[in-house]
Amino acid sequence: MRLFLLFFFMLFNVVSAFSADKDSLIAELKTQIAKKDVYDSAKQLRIKNLSRLHQQISKIDYEGQYSICLKLYDEYKSYQYDSAYVYVNKLKNLSVSMNDMSRAYYSQIKLGFILLSSGMFKETFDCMKRVNPKLLNDSMKVEYYFIMYRCNSDLAKYNSDKYFSPDYLTASNAYIDSAIKLSKVGSVDRIYYSGLGHVGANDNYNGSQELSKLVRPGVPISMHLRAMISCSLGQIYINSDRKEEGINLLIQSAIADIKSSTKETVALFTLAEQLYKTGNIKDAYSFVQLAKADADFYGARQRKIQIGAILPLVAAEELSHSESEKNRILVFLLAITALASLVILFLIMIYKQLGKLKHKERIIEDKNVQLKQVNYKLIEDAHIKEEYIGQFFKIISGYILKLEKLKMSVDTKLSIKKYDDIRLIVNNINIKKEREVLYHSFDHIFLKIFPNFISVFNSQFEEKDQIWPQEHEVLNTDLRIFALIRMGINDNETIAKILEYSVNTIYVYKMRIKAKSKNPEQFEHRIMDIKAVDSVE
């Protein structure tokens, strides 16, 4: 009994692990499906670049034309049948122009591949009958034998007939054996064909062992080949009662197909079929619709028939499932309607209260903003006044001392009646120099309070219109006018008196400077927004 319980517990853990892996893989598949257009756009860009290169190559450069057409064919062969057919015909025509029969036959093999991918078995056999393998090199022969293997194998599965299918299977086994013999020992092709050969001989164990070698991490194979091998392995595992592992491999194959922009694909359709059987109707319906869209895009007739057989079943089950879900939702909605009505009433009441509260909060917030602005302005004004009052007390004290000395000197000269000396003293007073000293003091104090004034001021102009002080200047007249405005002196008459200009001159200065700015309407606002140091943010 204890052994039975232990076995059951281990089996349950294994099943749970596989289920978790499947869920995460399905989530990854859906993520990649959402990025499908990105991968398709990348392929379209590659095709566009190749097409542009194809147009640039000389029409008589048959080798160059053949090489580019072969690359374009490879891009289209599992992506879109019609376009692949166009380029395979170009390959055939170029082979004839080059009088190269081996390439002409090789082009026939390429045509056979897309005919088979499109589900046209008769046309594929007719096409491949025209190929003379004796004129092919070994790599071409390997491809020829592989197409013949696939053609016979796929037709045997499609017919599923006890009278004819065995002959097709015998032929497919013979062709894959020939491909194995010609492929290089240890190569990816040799391992792949060997695995398919074992599967064709009903040796699924050795077949899966061989194929598994190619999907291990680090093995350098293309995304398309990885998709094909994962799909084959998935089908082997499903047929060997290892369904969870098989479904996981089918999901990985579908992901690889999407990343490689493969439209002629088996994995997504097979996955949808398996998910339908396990009861995952929603994902099965979604994936089978996508598989149908891919088959329509490629032009795969056989896939359309296969999908058409299962799509109505999945759609009917999905519809039934949706109806059941709707009924459950309806019952649930009816059950919560009464509660919802009460909740709505409470919400309306709460909403009204919140509306009133928010209105009051907005009023308070607006007042706080206004108070903050007023507080900032007061602190800035106090800072400006502190700087200027201190400095101008110092200047005025200097002037008082000068006046005291002047008075004493004049009194002395008057007492001794030296009137000419008094005139000399008066003439020595340089009003212009005193005014320059006053401006110099104003400029230094202003830039101490507003150190970035000049740079911010000039940021309002194009480089050619910027106003910078000369080397001997701190501020020039233009800058000084707007420095006074930043200090809060907006009246033209007051500015004119301070700077010893006429009111009209000050007006002209202001209008000329504002007109050259990037935004004349906002110019003075930008000047007033210049921050003082040590101001409150």
C-alpha positions in Angstrom: 0.0 0.0 0.0 2.8 2.3 0.9 4.6 1.7 -2.4 1.4 2.3 -4.3 0.9 5.7 -2.6 4.6 6.6 -3.2 4.2 5.7 -6.9 0.9 7.7 -7.1 2.5 10.7 -5.5 5.5 10.6 -7.9 3.2 10.3 -10.9 1.1 13.2 -9.7 4.2 15.4 -9.4 5.4 14.4 -12.9 1.9 15.2 -14.4 1.8 18.5 -12.5 5.3 19.5 -13.8 4.3 18.7 -17.4 1.1 20.7 -17.0 2.9 23.7 -15.6 5.4 23.5 -18.5 2.5 23.3 -21.0 0.8 26.4 -19.5 4.0 28.4 -19.6 4.7 27.3 -23.2 1.2 28.2 -24.3 1.7 31.6 -22.7 4.9 32.0 -24.6 3.3 30.9 -27.8 0.6 33.6 -27.4 3.3 36.2 -26.7 5.0 35.2 -30.0 1.7 35.2 -31.9 1.2 38.8 -30.7 4.7 39.6 -32.2 3.8 37.8 -35.5 3.7 41.0 -37.5 7.2 41.9 -36.3 8.7 38.7 -37.6 6.7 38.9 -40.9 7.9 42.5 -41.3 11.5 41.4 -40.9 11.0 38.7 -43.6 9.4 41.3 -45.9 12.3 43.6 -45.4 14.8 40.8 -46.3 12.7 40.1 -49.4 12.5 43.7 -50.3 16.3 44.1 -50.1 16.9 41.0 -52.2 14.4 42.2 -54.8 16.2 45.6 -55.0 19.5 43.7 -55.4 17.9 41.5 -58.0 16.9 44.6 -60.1 20.4 46.0 -59.9 22.1 42.9 -61.3 22.7 42.9 -65.1 20.2 40.8 -67.1 23.1 39.0 -68.8 24.8 38.2 -65.4 23.1 34.8 -65.2 25.2 33.6 -62.3 24.3 36.7 -60.2 20.6 36.5 -61.3 20.5 32.8 -60.4 22.1 33.3 -56.9 19.6 36.1 -56.0 16.6 34.2 -57.4 17.6 31.2 -55.3 17.7 33.3 -52.2 14.4 34.8 -52.9 12.9 31.4 -53.5 14.3 30.2 -50.1 12.6 33.2 -48.5 9.3 32.4 -50.1 9.2 28.6 -50.3 7.6 28.1 -46.8 6.1 31.6 -46.8 4.0 32.1 -49.9 3.5 29.6 -52.7 2.7 32.0 -55.6 5.8 34.1 -55.1 8.0 31.0 -54.7 6.5 29.6 -57.9 7.5 32.9 -59.7 11.1 32.6 -58.6 11.4 28.9 -59.3 10.4 29.5 -62.9 13.0 32.2 -63.1 15.6 29.7 -61.8 14.5 27.2 -64.6 14.8 29.9 -67.3 18.2 31.1 -66.1 19.4 27.4 -66.0 18.4 27.1 -69.7 20.1 30.4 -70.5 23.3 29.1 -68.9 22.8 25.7 -70.6 23.3 24.0 -67.2 21.2 20.9 -67.0 22.1 20.1 -63.4 20.8 23.5 -62.3 17.7 23.0 -64.5 17.0 19.7 -62.7 17.8 21.3 -59.4 15.2 24.0 -60.2 12.7 21.2 -60.8 13.4 19.8 -57.4 12.7 23.3 -55.9 9.4 23.3 -57.8 8.6 19.9 -56.5 9.1 21.1 -52.9 6.6 24.0 -53.2 4.1 21.8 -55.2 4.3 19.2 -52.3 4.0 22.0 -49.7 0.9 23.2 -51.5 -0.7 19.7 -51.4 -0.5 19.0 -55.1 0.7 15.4 -55.1 0.1 14.5 -58.7 1.9 17.6 -59.9 4.8 16.9 -57.6 5.2 13.4 -59.0 5.0 14.7 -62.6 7.6 17.4 -61.8 10.0 15.0 -60.1 9.8 12.5 -62.9 11.4 15.1 -65.2 14.6 15.1 -63.0 17.5 13.0 -64.0 19.4 12.3 -60.7 22.5 11.1 -62.6 23.2 14.7 -63.6 23.0 16.0 -60.0 25.8 16.4 -57.6 25.6 14.7 -54.2 24.0 17.6 -52.3 21.4 18.0 -55.1 20.7 14.3 -55.0 20.2 14.4 -51.2 17.6 17.1 -51.7 16.0 15.1 -54.6 15.7 12.0 -52.5 14.3 13.9 -49.5 11.6 15.5 -51.6 10.7 12.0 -53.0 10.6 10.6 -49.5 8.3 13.4 -48.3 6.1 13.1 -51.3 5.5 9.3 -50.8 5.3 9.6 -47.0 2.8 12.5 -47.1 0.7 10.8 -49.7 0.6 7.5 -47.7 -0.6 9.5 -44.6 -3.1 11.5 -46.7 -4.6 8.4 -48.4 -4.4 6.2 -45.3 -5.4 3.3 -47.5 -4.5 -0.3 -46.7 -4.1 -1.2 -50.4 -2.0 1.8 -51.7 -0.4 3.3 -48.6 2.1 0.4 -48.0 3.6 0.9 -51.5 4.1 4.6 -50.9 5.7 3.9 -47.5 8.1 1.3 -49.0 9.1 3.9 -51.6 9.5 6.6 -49.0 11.8 4.4 -46.9 13.9 3.6 -50.0 14.3 7.3 -50.8 15.2 8.3 -47.3 17.8 5.5 -47.2 19.4 6.9 -50.3 19.5 10.4 -48.8 21.1 9.0 -45.7 23.8 7.2 -47.7 24.7 10.4 -49.6 24.7 12.8 -46.6 27.9 13.4 -44.7 28.6 11.3 -41.6 27.9 13.3 -38.4 26.2 16.2 -40.3 22.8 17.7 -39.3 21.3 16.3 -42.5 22.6 12.7 -41.7 21.2 12.8 -38.2 17.8 14.3 -39.4 17.4 11.8 -42.2 18.4 8.9 -40.0 15.8 9.9 -37.4 13.1 10.0 -40.2 14.3 6.7 -41.5 13.9 5.0 -38.1 10.4 6.5 -37.8 9.5 5.4 -41.3 10.5 1.8 -40.3 8.2 2.1 -37.2 11.3 2.4 -34.9 10.0 5.4 -32.9 12.5 4.9 -30.1 15.6 5.2 -32.2 14.0 7.8 -34.4 13.2 10.0 -31.4 16.8 9.5 -30.1 18.3 10.7 -33.3 16.0 13.7 -33.8 16.4 14.7 -30.1 20.1 15.2 -30.8 19.3 18.2 -33.0 17.0 20.1 -30.7 19.5 20.2 -27.8 20.7 23.6 -26.7 23.8 24.8 -28.6 23.1 22.7 -31.8 23.4 25.2 -34.8 20.3 24.5 -36.8 17.9 27.0 -38.4 14.7 28.0 -36.7 12.7 26.4 -39.5 14.5 23.0 -39.1 14.0 23.2 -35.4 10.3 23.7 -35.9 10.1 20.7 -38.3 12.1 18.4 -35.9 10.1 19.5 -32.8 6.9 18.8 -34.7 8.1 15.3 -35.8 9.2 14.5 -32.2 5.9 15.8 -30.8 3.9 13.5 -33.1 6.1 10.6 -32.2 5.6 11.2 -28.5 1.8 11.6 -28.9 1.7 8.3 -30.8 3.8 6.7 -28.0 1.3 7.8 -25.2 3.6 10.6 -24.1 1.0 13.2 -24.9 2.1 15.9 -22.5 5.7 15.8 -23.8 4.4 15.7 -27.3 2.1 18.7 -26.9 5.0 20.7 -25.3 7.1 19.9 -28.4 4.3 20.9 -30.7 4.1 24.2 -28.9 7.8 24.7 -29.3 7.5 23.9 -32.9 4.7 26.4 -33.4 6.8 29.1 -31.6 9.7 28.4 -34.0 7.4 28.5 -37.0 6.2 32.0 -36.0 9.7 33.2 -35.4 10.8 32.0 -38.8 7.6 33.4 -40.5 6.7 29.9 -41.8 3.1 29.8 -43.2 3.2 26.2 -44.6 3.2 24.6 -41.1 1.8 21.5 -39.5 2.6 22.3 -35.8 -0.1 24.8 -35.1 -2.9 22.8 -36.7 -1.7 19.6 -34.9 -1.5 21.4 -31.6 -5.0 22.8 -32.0 -6.2 19.2 -32.7 -4.5 17.9 -29.5 -5.7 20.7 -27.3 -9.3 20.1 -28.6 -9.0 16.5 -27.5 -7.7 17.5 -24.1 -10.6 19.9 -23.6 -8.8 23.2 -24.1 -11.4 24.4 -26.5 -10.6 28.2 -26.3 -6.9 27.9 -27.3 -7.7 25.1 -29.8 -10.2 27.4 -31.6 -7.8 30.3 -31.6 -4.9 28.2 -32.9 -6.9 26.4 -35.6 -8.1 29.8 -36.9 -4.5 31.0 -37.1 -3.5 27.8 -38.8 -6.3 28.4 -41.4 -5.1 32.0 -41.9 -1.5 30.7 -42.5 -2.7 28.0 -44.9 -4.8 30.6 -46.9 -1.8 33.0 -47.0 0.6 30.3 -48.3 -1.9 28.6 -50.5 -1.6 25.1 -49.0 -4.5 23.1 -50.4 -3.9 20.0 -48.3 -3.7 22.0 -45.0 -7.0 23.7 -45.9 -8.7 20.3 -46.3 -7.2 19.0 -43.0 -8.1 22.2 -41.1 -11.6 22.2 -42.7 -12.2 18.8 -41.2 -11.6 19.8 -37.7 -12.5 23.5 -37.7 -16.4 23.0 -37.6 -16.0 20.6 -34.6 -13.8 23.0 -32.7 -16.0 26.0 -33.6 -19.2 24.1 -32.5 -17.5 23.2 -29.2 -16.4 26.7 -28.8 -19.9 28.0 -29.5 -21.3 25.6 -27.0 -18.7 26.5 -24.4 -19.4 30.2 -25.0 -23.2 29.7 -24.6 -22.5 27.9 -21.3 -20.3 30.7 -20.2 -22.9 33.2 -21.1 -25.6 31.4 -19.1 -23.3 31.2 -16.1 -22.5 34.9 -16.5 -26.3 35.7 -16.8 -27.1 33.9 -13.6 -24.2 35.6 -11.9 -25.3 39.0 -13.2 -28.9 38.5 -12.0 -27.5 37.4 -8.6 -25.5 40.6 -8.1 -27.9 43.1 -9.7 -29.7 43.8 -6.4 -26.3 44.3 -4.6 -25.1 46.4 -7.5 -28.1 48.7 -7.2 -27.4 49.3 -3.5 -23.7 49.8 -4.3 -24.6 52.4 -7.0 -26.8 54.3 -4.5 -23.9 54.4 -2.0 -21.5 55.4 -4.8 -23.7 58.3 -5.9 -23.8 59.5 -2.3 -20.1 59.1 -1.8 -19.5 60.7 -5.2 -21.4 63.8 -4.2 -19.5 64.1 -1.0 -16.2 63.6 -2.7 -17.2 66.2 -5.2 -17.8 68.7 -2.4 -14.6 67.7 -0.7 -12.6 68.0 -3.9 -14.1 71.4 -4.6 -12.9 72.6 -1.1 -9.5 70.9 -1.6 -9.1 72.8 -4.9 -9.9 76.1 -3.2 -7.4 75.3 -0.5 -4.8 74.2 -3.0 -5.3 77.4 -5.0 -5.0 79.5 -1.9 -1.8 77.6 -0.9 -0.3 78.2 -4.4 -1.2 81.9 -4.1 0.3 82.0 -0.6 3.4 80.2 -1.8 3.8 82.7 -4.6 3.3 85.7 -2.3 5.7 84.2 0.2 8.3 83.6 -2.5 7.8 87.2 -3.7 8.1 88.6 -0.2 11.3 86.6 0.5 12.8 87.6 -2.8 11.9 91.3 -2.3 13.3 91.1 1.2 16.5 89.6 -0.1 16.8 92.2 -2.8 16.1 95.0 -0.4 18.6 93.6 2.1 21.3 93.5 -0.5 20.6 97.0 -2.0 19.8 98.8 1.3 23.1 97.6 2.8 25.1 98.5 -0.3 23.4 101.9 -0.7 23.8 102.8 3.0 27.5 102.2 2.3 27.5 104.4 -0.8 25.4 107.2 0.8 27.8 107.1 3.9 30.6 107.6 1.4 28.8 110.5 -0.2 28.1 112.1 3.2 31.8 111.9 4.1 32.7 113.5 0.7 30.1 116.2 1.3 31.4 116.8 4.8 35.0 117.1 3.5 33.7 119.4 0.6 31.8 121.6 3.1 34.9 121.9 5.4 37.1 122.7 2.4 34.7 125.4 1.0 34.2 127.0 4.5 38.0 127.2 4.9 38.4 128.8 1.4 35.5 131.2 2.1 37.0 132.3 5.4 40.3 133.2 3.7 38.4 134.5 0.6 40.1 132.1 -1.9 37.1 132.1 -4.3 39.0 130.7 -7.2 40.0 127.7 -5.2 36.3 127.1 -4.4 35.6 127.0 -8.2 38.5 124.6 -8.7 37.1 122.3 -6.0 33.6 122.3 -7.6 35.0 121.7 -11.0 36.9 118.7 -9.7 33.6 117.0 -8.9 33.1 114.4 -11.8 29.3 113.7 -11.9 29.7 111.3 -14.8 32.2 109.2 -13.0 30.1 109.2 -9.8 27.1 108.0 -11.9 29.3 105.3 -13.4 30.3 104.2 -9.9 26.6 104.1 -9.0 25.8 102.0 -12.1 28.7 99.7 -11.4 27.5 99.1 -7.8 24.0 98.5 -9.0 25.2 96.0 -11.7 27.4 94.0 -9.2 24.7 93.8 -6.6 22.1 92.8 -9.2 24.2 90.0 -10.6 25.0 88.8 -7.1 21.2 88.4 -6.6 20.5 87.2 -10.1 23.7 85.5 -11.3 22.1 83.8 -14.3 20.3 86.9 -15.5 22.5 87.5 -18.6 22.4 83.9 -19.8 18.7 83.5 -19.3 18.0 86.9 -20.9 20.0 85.9 -24.0 18.3 82.5 -24.2 15.2 84.5 -25.4 17.0 85.6 -28.6 18.6 84.0 -31.6 22.4 84.0 -31.4 22.8 86.9 -33.8 20.4 89.1 -31.7 21.9 88.3 -28.3 23.1 91.2 -26.1 26.4 90.6 -24.1 28.3 93.2 -22.0 31.7 94.4 -23.3 34.9 93.4 -21.4 34.9 96.6 -19.4 31.2 96.4 -18.6 29.2 94.5 -16.0 25.8 95.4 -17.6 25.2 97.6 -20.6 22.2 100.0 -21.0 20.0 97.3 -22.7 20.6 94.8 -20.0 20.3 97.4 -17.2 16.8 98.5 -18.4 15.5 95.0 -18.0 17.4 94.5 -14.8 15.4 97.4 -13.4 12.2 95.8 -14.7 13.2 92.5 -13.0 13.7 94.6 -9.8 10.0 95.6 -10.1 10.6 99.1 -11.6 8.2 99.0 -14.6 7.5 102.7 -15.1 9.4 104.1 -18.1 9.6 107.5 -16.5 11.3 106.2 -13.4 13.7 104.1 -15.4 14.5 107.2 -17.6 15.3 109.2 -14.5 17.6 106.5 -13.1 19.5 106.1 -16.3 19.4 109.7 -17.4 17.5 109.1 -20.6 14.3 110.5 -22.0 11.1 108.5 -21.5 10.8 108.1 -25.3 14.3 106.7 -25.5 13.6 104.1 -22.8 10.4 103.1 -24.7 12.2 102.7 -28.0 14.9 100.6 -26.2 12.3 98.3 -24.7 10.3 97.9 -27.9 13.4 97.3 -30.1 14.7 94.6 -27.7 11.3 92.8 -27.3 10.7 92.8 -31.1 14.0 90.8 -31.6 13.1 88.1 -29.0 11.7 84.7 -29.9 8.4 85.4 -28.2 7.8 89.1 -27.8 4.4 88.7 -26.1 5.9 86.6 -23.3 9.3 88.3 -23.1 8.7 90.4 -20.0 7.0 87.4 -18.2 10.1 85.3 -18.9 12.4 88.1 -17.5 10.2 88.3 -14.3 10.5 84.5 -14.0 14.3 84.6 -13.5 15.0 83.3 -10.0 17.1 85.0 -7.4 19.7 83.0 -5.4 18.7 81.9 -1.9 15.0 82.2 -3.0 12.3 79.8 -1.8 11.2 77.2 -4.4 
